[in-house]
């Protein structure tokens, strides 16, 4: 979990000193990010009319693999 994730977790009400509460949070954060990437990619695909520009959606999806 990076510092930004910890900051957001604290804003959401997680206790920064209770490390047990963070165990499943990393998985949740990854799932939320993947869902947001997919939503962005789908929106990109729906607004792009030229097949040559569909690489934008592929690039968005690929960010989760790095």
LINWO-V71088 format. One line per field, one symbol per residue. psi: psi as a letter, one per 40 degrees, with the letter a starting at -180 (. if undefined). A space follows every 10 residues. Layout:
psi: ???
//
This chain:
psi: hidddddddd deeiheegdd eededddddd dddddddddd ddddddeheh deeeeddddd dddee.
//
